[in-house]
């Protein structure tokens, strides 16, 4: 090993091939991580768009609101419920809700 460090000769073919293999494996791992992150980003974009659509429908759906009632700890309050077919709803106590 000491003699190798003191000589001025270049790298051997085996050392060069090992270096290329290490770089190829590192590049493959990096590319895999980038592709996985891109896939997650795309999925997050789709979920974000769906959430925003539901939120917009719930917040601006006063003209399509229906009467409903909410019961909390035995007290029932008449409310206006707006929202689309999704899971997000807006509940408002106000005019026409009987409260």
MARKOL-740684 format. One record per residue (C-alpha): x, y, z. Coordinates in pm, 1 decimal. Last residue first. Layout:
# MARKOL-740684
(guti (X; Y; Z)) ...
***
This chain:
# MARKOL-740684
(guti (-8136.3; 3011.4; 1493.8)) (guti (-8406.4; 2904.2; 1246.9)) (guti (-8155.0; 2843.8; 972.1)) (guti (-8313.1; 3094.3; 739.6)) (guti (-8077.9; 3365.5; 851.7)) (guti (-7775.6; 3241.0; 1034.3)) (guti (-7595.3; 2957.2; 1202.6)) (guti (-7346.2; 2828.0; 952.7)) (guti (-7208.0; 2478.5; 887.5)) (guti (-6961.9; 2426.4; 605.4)) (guti (-6893.5; 2075.7; 481.5)) (guti (-6584.5; 1886.4; 363.1)) (guti (-6628.5; 1513.9; 296.5)) (guti (-6700.7; 1542.1; -73.1)) (guti (-7039.0; 1553.1; -248.5)) (guti (-7050.8; 1929.9; -234.7)) (guti (-7074.1; 2169.5; 52.3)) (guti (-7325.4; 2381.4; 237.1)) (guti (-7513.8; 2322.8; 559.8)) (guti (-7729.7; 2596.5; 707.2)) (guti (-7778.1; 2549.7; 1080.5)) (guti (-8043.2; 2483.4; 1344.8)) (guti (-7886.5; 2420.9; 1684.6)) (guti (-7949.9; 2119.6; 1905.7)) (guti (-7812.8; 2109.4; 2259.6)) (guti (-7757.4; 1758.9; 2401.3)) (guti (-7379.6; 1792.9; 2430.3)) (guti (-7357.4; 1910.5; 2068.3)) (guti (-7641.7; 1852.5; 1823.2)) (guti (-7624.6; 2005.2; 1476.1)) (guti (-7935.3; 2061.8; 1266.9)) (guti (-7993.4; 2103.9; 898.1)) (guti (-8125.4; 2342.1; 640.4)) (guti (-7973.5; 2320.6; 296.5)) (guti (-7716.0; 2547.0; 138.2)) (guti (-7716.2; 2583.3; -241.2)) (guti (-7699.9; 2963.5; -242.8)) (guti (-7446.7; 2960.6; 43.7)) (guti (-7216.8; 2730.3; -154.3)) (guti (-6918.0; 2963.8; -163.9)) (guti (-6730.2; 2828.1; 137.6)) (guti (-6822.0; 2459.9; 103.8)) (guti (-6772.4; 2452.6; -272.9)) (guti (-6438.1; 2631.7; -246.2)) (guti (-6320.7; 2392.2; 24.3)) (guti (-6424.7; 2088.2; -178.8)) (guti (-6238.5; 2216.5; -485.6)) (guti (-5935.0; 2304.2; -273.1)) (guti (-5927.8; 1954.0; -123.8)) (guti (-5945.2; 1792.8; -468.2)) (guti (-5666.1; 2018.7; -599.4)) (guti (-5449.2; 1938.9; -296.7)) (guti (-5501.1; 1564.4; -342.1)) (guti (-5397.2; 1587.5; -708.8)) (guti (-5092.6; 1800.1; -624.5)) (guti (-4991.9; 1563.9; -343.8)) (guti (-5001.6; 1271.3; -586.5)) (guti (-4780.0; 1459.0; -831.1)) (guti (-4533.2; 1550.0; -556.5)) (guti (-4522.0; 1190.0; -437.2)) (guti (-4441.2; 1071.3; -791.3)) (guti (-4169.3; 1335.5; -828.5)) (guti (-4017.9; 1237.5; -493.5)) (guti (-4009.0; 872.3; -600.6)) (guti (-3844.5; 966.7; -932.2)) (guti (-3581.5; 1179.2; -756.3)) (guti (-3505.4; 902.8; -504.1)) (guti (-3465.4; 643.7; -779.7)) (guti (-3236.2; 879.2; -972.7)) (guti (-3016.0; 922.9; -665.1)) (guti (-2993.0; 547.3; -607.7)) (guti (-2906.6; 490.2; -973.6)) (guti (-2643.5; 763.8; -963.2)) (guti (-2484.8; 611.7; -654.2)) (guti (-2480.8; 265.7; -812.9)) (guti (-2326.2; 403.4; -1133.2)) (guti (-2066.5; 604.0; -938.5)) (guti (-1965.1; 297.5; -736.9)) (guti (-1943.3; 87.8; -1054.2)) (guti (-1729.3; 351.5; -1229.2)) (guti (-1493.9; 361.7; -930.2)) (guti (-1474.1; -19.0; -929.7)) (guti (-1393.8; -15.4; -1302.1)) (guti (-1118.2; 240.4; -1249.6)) (guti (-968.0; 43.6; -963.9)) (guti (-974.5; -274.2; -1171.2)) (guti (-809.6; -102.2; -1468.6)) (guti (-525.9; 21.6; -1252.7)) (guti (-489.8; 386.0; -1159.4)) (guti (-192.0; 584.4; -1276.0)) (guti (178.2; 545.7; -1187.5)) (guti (356.4; 810.6; -988.2)) (guti (460.3; 576.3; -707.9)) (guti (468.5; 671.5; -339.8)) (guti (107.5; 584.8; -262.4)) (guti (134.2; 241.9; -425.4)) (guti (457.1; 166.5; -236.9)) (guti (281.8; 236.1; 91.2)) (guti (0.0; 0.0; 0.0)) 
***
